[in-house]
Amino acid sequence: MDNHDLDLYWKTVVDTIQEGVMIVNPEGVIISINQAFEEITGYRQDEILGRPCSTLNCSSCELVRNEVSCHWCVMFKRGQLKKQKCSLIRKDGQAVNILKNASVLKDRKGEVIGAVETITDITDLIEKEAQIEIYKKELDSEDRFHGIIGISASMQHMFELIENAAQSDAPVIIYGESGTGKELAARAIHKAGVRKKGPYIKVNCASLNESLLESELFGHVKGAFTGAHRSREGRFEASAGGDIFLDEIGDLPLSTQVKLLRVLEEKVVERVGDQQPIKVDVRIISATNRDLADLIRKGKFREDFFYRINVIPIKIPPLRERLEDIPLLAQSFFNRISLKSSKKIQGISNQALDLLMKYHWPGNVRELKSAFEFAFVSCKSSMISPEHLPGTIVSPGALSMPREEIPDIADIKNSA
C-alpha cells in the first residue's frame, strides 16, 4: 500500500466522523476540511479552502497583535484548546453553538506547520440547558408551594391551611374533585411538617379488595391466607415516624374502617392472622372526592370513623373556580413538556389560551396537563393554536361559560 492509498483511507476516516475537522496553516488559512465541517458551517470545500479561519467569526478567537510572532492566533501560543464552548457563524448567517478542541501541528524539527481543530455542534444541548435553567427558576418562583401552582385567593388560603396542618400531628383529610391535586397537597403537608425526615407512604384504598387491602395496610403473618409464604410488615409499620397517605378513603370497606379506627385511637395495628398488637407512630393523611356525609346517611361510611379522620379538613378548589391560575399552570406544563420534546414549539397563542380560560375543566388540573400533552403531539408549527387542542375544549358545548365571567389576562409568551 503506497502513500496515495493511505491518504485516500485517511480522508475516508476523517469524512466518516461526526465532528467537523479543519486544518489551517500557521497564517490561519484553511487548507483542509471534512464533510461534517461542511454540514456544520454550511461552507463547501471550494468556498472555504484558501480563506482565513476568521471567516467563521468564532467567538473564542483571540487576535494577538505581535510584530515578531507570525502566530497571530493565541491557540498557537498555548499549543492546544480543550472542550471550549463557543459559537461560529454559518454561511447563512446563523450562529451555531460548538464545542471546540484544537492542537498545534509540528514537524520533526519541532517547527509549527499548522493546527488541527475539531468542532461539535452542541446547539441542541445549549437549548436544553437554557430550558432546564428556566425550569429551575420556575420551581423557585413565588407562585409555587411545594410543587403546587396557584396565585388565586382560594389557593393562597389552602397553602396557609397546609402550613398550619403540617405543624400539627392530628389527622388531615383533603377534599377535592378528581384531578385537583390531592396527592400533591398530601405530599406538601409531609414536606412542610415535623415528620418530613420520616417516610411518606401512599395507599390507594380503591385499588385493592378488602382482604388484600388489610394485608397491605397492617401486614400479615406466614400462613395467614393462601399465598402468604412469609410474614410481611404493612404500610403502617413502614410509615413509622412519618406520614401515611390514604387516598380514596371514601372507598374503604366498613370492616377496614373499624380496624383503622382502633389505629387512630390506640396507635396499634395487628397483622392479618395475628393478635399481637404492634405500636405505630404514624400520622394519617387521607383524601377523597366523595361526599362522606352522604355515604354516612347511606350507611356506607362510619360516623365515628369520620370524626376521627376529619380533624383538619382541607378543600382543594376546582380549576373552574380559580381561572387566574390557568396561565401559570399552562406555562408550567408547556415548559415541562418542552424539556422532554424534540419539537421546537415556542409557546401558546393568545387564541388558544383564551379557549383554555373559557373551558369548564371537569377533569381539573390533570385534564389541563393532558391537553398540553395532546397539543405537543398535534402541533406542527412554532405555536400551539386552537386547532391543536383537544376537541372537547374547542367544541361549542365546551364554551358554555359566559364571556363576561372571564377575567382579562396579559399576553403570555412562553419561550423555552
SETORLUM-331590 format. One record per residue (C-alpha): y, z, x; residue number from 1. Coordinates in steps of 0.02 Angstrom, whole numbers, plus 50000, padded with zeros to 5 digits. Each point is the difference from the previous one (the first is absolute). Example, Ala and Ser with C-alpha at 12.3 -4.5 7.8 and 13.67 -1.06 7.14 Angstrom:
BEGIN
R     c2     c3     c1    i
R  49775  50390  50615    1
R  50172  49967  50069    2
***
This chain:
BEGIN
R     c2     c3     c1    i
R  50000  50000  50000    1
R  50165  49944  50079    2
R  50173  50076  49983    3
R  50045  49877  49862    4
R  49854  50060  49892    5
R  50049  50182  50032    6
R  50177  49962  49947    7
R  49937  49924  49837    8
R  49893  50154  49965    9
R  50145  50114  50040   10
R  50113  49909  49876   11
R  49864  50013  49866   12
R  49988  50187  50027   13
R  50189  50026  49995   14
R  50017  49894  49842   15
R  49862  50101  49915   16
R  50081  50173  50013   17
R  50115  50056  49859   18
R  50140  50065  50112   19
R  50134  49880  50053   20
R  50000  49965  50188   21
R  50149  49934  50098   22
R  50018  49968  50187   23
R  50171  49985  50079   24
R  50057  49960  50177   25
R  50113  50118  50099   26
R  50153  49921  49921   27
R  49935  50039  49825   28
R  49957  49821  49956   29
R  49850  49987  49884   30
R  49862  49898  50082   31
R  49849  50038  49889   32
R  49959  50069  49826   33
R  49845  50011  49890   34
R  49970  49954  49817   35
R  50029  50177  49936   36
R  50171  49998  50083   37
R  50042  49842  49904   38
R  49947  50081  49835   39
R  50099  50160  50030   40
R  50161  49917  50061   41
R  49994  49836  49904   42
R  50033  49901  50160   43
R  49882  49861  50054   44
R  49961  49977  50185   45
R  50106  49845  50015   46
R  50148  50096  49926   47
R  49993  50157  50106   48
R  49927  49953  50170   49
R  50136  49984  50130   50
R  50121  50107  49901   51
R  50054  50176  50052   52
R  49909  50144  49918   53
R  50169  50064  49939   54
R  49980  49865  49867   55
R  49895  50126  49905   56
R  50142  50128  49992   57
R  49882  50145  50032   58
R  50083  50165  49958   59
R  49926  50086  50153   60
R  50061  49876  50130   61
R  50120  50074  50126   62
R  50105  49887  50110   63
R  50035  50061  50174   64
R  50152  49922  50081   65
R  49953  50011  50183   66
R  50059  49866  50120   67
R  49869  50046  50130   68
R  49845  50002  49891   69
R  49937  49846  49913   70
R  49897  50110  49884   71
R  50125  49999  49857   72
R  49882  50088  49879   73
R  49977  50188  50021   74
R  49814  49978  49970   75
R  49988  49916  50170   76
R  50070  50158  50077   77
R  49885  50117  49906   78
R  49846  49895  50029   79
R  49933  50020  49824   80
R  50035  50048  49820   81
R  49874  50091  49890   82
R  49991  50011  49810   83
R  50186  49970  49974   84
R  50053  49980  49820   85
R  50138  49873  49976   86
R  50043  49844  49903   87
R  50030  49816  50034   88
R  50078  49859  49901   89
R  49885  49861  49939   90
R  50051  49819  50000   91
R  50042  50013  49814   92
R  50120  50144  50035   93
R  49891  50139  49931   94
R  49974  50159  50100   95
R  49822  50047  50048   96
R  49950  50176  50050   97
R  49887  49994  50152   98
R  49907  50110  50122   99
R  50029  49936  50176  100
R  49901  50020  50161  101
R  50053  49913  50160  102
R  49958  49996  50184  103
R  50070  49916  50155  104
R  49889  49870  50086  105
R  49992  49997  50190  106
R  49918  49883  50124  107
R  49886  50054  50144  108
R  50152  50037  50108  109
R  50072  50118  49869  110
R  50137  49881  49952  111
R  50052  49997  49817  112
R  49952  49833  49923  113
R  50031  50040  49817  114
R  49949  50114  49858  115
R  49877  50001  49856  116
R  50046  50074  49831  117
R  49895  50034  49846  118
R  50074  50029  49827  119
R  49917  50067  49843  120
R  50078  49976  49828  121
R  50017  50175  49924  122
R  50118  49955  49858  123
R  49876  50060  49868  124
R  49974  50163  50095  125
R  50188  50031  50012  126
R  50018  49968  49813  127
R  49860  50123  49961  128
R  50081  50130  50112  129
R  50163  49976  49905  130
R  49908  50020  49835  131
R  49914  50158  50061  132
R  50168  50071  50054  133
R  50070  49964  49827  134
R  49847  50083  49925  135
R  50023  50155  50109  136
R  50182  50013  49949  137
R  49947  49981  49819  138
R  49876  50143  50016  139
R  50140  50110  50069  140
R  50125  49950  49867  141
R  50078  50128  49885  142
R  49929  49922  49842  143
R  49824  50052  50051  144
R  49916  50167  49971  145
R  49832  50015  50088  146
R  49965  49816  49966  147
R  50068  50002  49820  148
R  50150  49887  49966  149
R  50136  50045  49877  150
R  50186  50029  49984  151
R  50004  50023  49811  152
R  50047  50169  49929  153
R  49827  50023  49926  154
R  49916  49970  50168  155
R  50121  50114  50092  156
R  49957  50136  49874  157
R  49815  49968  50030  158
R  50024  50012  50190  159
R  50083  50169  49976  160
R  49854  50060  49894  161
R  49877  49942  50132  162
R  50094  50093  50136  163
R  49998  50160  49896  164
R  49818  49979  49951  165
R  49951  49970  50181  166
R  50062  50173  50049  167
R  49891  50082  49868  168
R  49813  50029  50001  169
R  49986  49982  49811  170
R  49905  49855  49918  171
R  50102  49841  49972  172
R  49966  49866  49871  173
R  50080  49828  50010  174
R  50025  49900  49840  175
R  50036  49815  50000  176
R  49946  49832  49934  177
R  49876  49896  50097  178
R  50080  49922  50153  179
R  50149  50118  50015  180
R  49941  50075  50164  181
R  49919  50166  49955  182
R  49895  50000  50158  183
R  50155  49973  50107  184
R  50080  50150  49916  185
R  49845  50106  50032  186
R  49998  49951  50183  187
R  50187  50039  50013  188
R  49968  50175  49933  189
R  49868  50024  50134  190
R  50108  49930  50142  191
R  50151  50104  49951  192
R  49901  50158  49967  193
R  49941  50153  50094  194
R  49823  49927  50004  195
R  50050  49836  50085  196
R  49898  50042  50156  197
R  49845  50023  49894  198
R  49890  49865  49922  199
R  50051  49892  49853  200
R  49850  49947  49896  201
R  50006  49882  49850  202
R  49873  49993  49858  203
R  50008  49874  49858  204
R  49931  50095  49851  205
R  49974  49841  49897  206
R  49893  49909  50128  207
R  49843  50109  49995  208
R  49882  50063  49864  209
R  49989  50186  49964  210
R  49857  50045  50117  211
R  50065  49899  50147  212
R  50176  50065  49973  213
R  49944  50182  50010  214
R  49901  49965  50157  215
R  50152  49912  50073  216
R  50116  50144  49957  217
R  49890  50151  50035  218
R  49863  49932  50114  219
R  49813  50025  49977  220
R  49851  50081  50084  221
R  49844  49910  50057  222
R  49886  49959  49852  223
R  50133  50033  49868  224
R  49963  49830  49922  225
R  49905  49841  50036  226
R  50066  49926  50160  227
R  50076  50162  50066  228
R  49903  49996  50164  229
R  50120  50117  50088  230
R  50138  50123  49959  231
R  50177  49932  49992  232
R  50170  50082  49989  233
R  50115  49948  49859  234
R  50179  49940  50001  235
R  50067  50175  49965  236
R  49918  50068  50157  237
R  50061  49851  50099  238
R  50177  50034  49938  239
R  50004  50178  50066  240
R  50175  50044  50059  241
R  50073  49843  49922  242
R  50022  49910  49834  243
R  49877  49913  49885  244
R  50066  49862  49888  245
R  49905  49979  49836  246
R  50054  49830  49933  247
R  49970  49954  49817  248
R  49966  50182  49956  249
R  50011  49956  49816  250
R  49828  49919  50017  251
R  49913  50159  50059  252
R  49847  50050  49896  253
R  50020  50166  49908  254
R  49859  50080  50101  255
R  50087  49957  50163  256
R  50163  50068  49931  257
R  49914  50169  49974  258
R  49943  50004  50181  259
R  50170  49948  50065  260
R  50078  50138  49896  261
R  49897  50126  50099  262
R  50057  49918  50164  263
R  50181  50022  49947  264
R  49977  50180  49944  265
R  49879  50068  50131  266
R  50024  49880  50147  267
R  49811  49974  50016  268
R  49880  49854  49977  269
R  49812  49991  49978  270
R  49902  49853  50068  271
R  49891  49908  49875  272
R  49828  50080  50001  273
R  50064  50163  50075  274
R  50077  50160  49932  275
R  50078  50060  50162  276
R  50191  50004  49980  277
R  50100  49922  50142  278
R  50180  50052  50026  279
R  50124  49855  50007  280
R  50184  49999  50046  281
R  50062  49842  49917  282
R  50153  49950  49899  283
R  49963  49881  49856  284
R  50112  49850  49966  285
R  49948  49900  49848  286
R  50063  49843  49913  287
R  49974  49909  49837  288
R  50069  49857  49896  289
R  49929  50074  49840  290
R  50076  50113  49867  291
R  49912  50165  50035  292
R  50074  50084  49846  293
R  49920  49865  49892  294
R  49834  50022  50091  295
R  50009  50188  49965  296
R  50025  49966  49814  297
R  49848  49886  50003  298
R  49895  50130  50088  299
R  49979  49894  50157  300
R  50102  50112  50114  301
R  49995  50189  50016  302
R  50162  50087  49960  303
R  49968  50143  50122  304
R  49966  49875  50139  305
R  50160  49906  49955  306
R  50107  50155  50022  307
R  49921  50033  50170  308
R  50038  49827  50070  309
R  50167  49974  49913  310
R  50093  50131  50101  311
R  50120  49877  50085  312
R  50010  49838  49901  313
R  50084  49847  50079  314
R  50031  49840  49902  315
R  50021  49833  50087  316
R  50114  49886  49899  317
R  49937  49825  49959  318
R  50082  49855  50090  319
R  50087  49937  49842  320
R  50099  50163  49996  321
R  50066  49982  50178  322
R  50056  49820  50015  323
R  50121  50038  50141  324
R  49849  50031  50112  325
R  49928  49825  49975  326
R  50106  49913  50135  327
R  49949  50133  50126  328
R  49817  49988  49954  329
R  50010  49809  50002  330
R  50073  49999  50176  331
R  49870  50125  50060  332
R  49853  49900  49933  333
R  50076  49839  50068  334
R  50017  50076  50174  335
R  49825  50073  49998  336
R  49916  49838  49947  337
R  50107  49900  50122  338
R  49924  50099  50143  339
R  49826  49943  49950  340
R  50044  49822  49947  341
R  50017  49848  50111  342
R  50122  49919  49878  343
R  50183  49985  50049  344
R  50069  50064  49835  345
R  50175  50068  50024  346
R  50031  50093  49839  347
R  50006  50003  49810  348
R  50125  49901  49898  349
R  50124  50083  49882  350
R  49918  49910  49854  351
R  49829  50072  50042  352
R  50073  50173  50024  353
R  50087  49986  49832  354
R  49832  49967  49918  355
R  49926  50153  50086  356
R  50142  50104  49929  357
R  49970  49935  49822  358
R  49812  50026  49998  359
R  49930  50158  49915  360
R  49866  50036  50134  361
R  49852  50072  49902  362
R  49906  50012  50165  363
R  50148  50086  50085  364
R  50020  49999  50190  365
R  49822  49940  50029  366
R  50035  49846  49893  367
R  50161  49965  50097  368
R  49904  50005  50163  369
R  49870  49881  49929  370
R  50139  49883  49943  371
R  50060  49983  50180  372
R  49825  49973  50066  373
R  49983  49859  49872  374
R  50171  49929  50046  375
R  49957  49991  50185  376
R  49845  49899  49958  377
R  50088  49879  49882  378
R  50165  49980  50095  379
R  50012  49842  50105  380
R  50185  50011  50040  381
R  50114  50118  50096  382
R  50049  50105  49848  383
R  49900  50079  49859  384
R  50062  49921  49838  385
R  49956  50033  49816  386
R  49863  49868  50003  387
R  49909  50098  50135  388
R  49984  50158  49894  389
R  49851  50038  49886  390
R  50008  49918  49828  391
R  50006  50167  49910  392
R  50169  50034  50080  393
R  50081  49832  49963  394
R  49925  49971  49826  395
R  50116  50022  49848  396
R  49898  50148  49938  397
R  50035  50094  50161  398
R  50188  49980  49981  399
R  50015  50114  49849  400
R  50124  50123  50076  401
R  50181  49969  49945  402
R  50106  49930  50140  403
R  50137  50129  49972  404
R  49879  50137  50053  405
R  49983  49923  50172  406
R  50119  50076  50128  407
R  50100  49890  50118  408
R  49918  49988  50171  409
R  50064  49940  50166  410
R  49934  49844  50082  411
R  49841  50045  50091  412
R  49964  49901  50157  413
R  49835  50047  50079  414
R  49974  49935  50174  415
R  49853  50052  50104  416
***
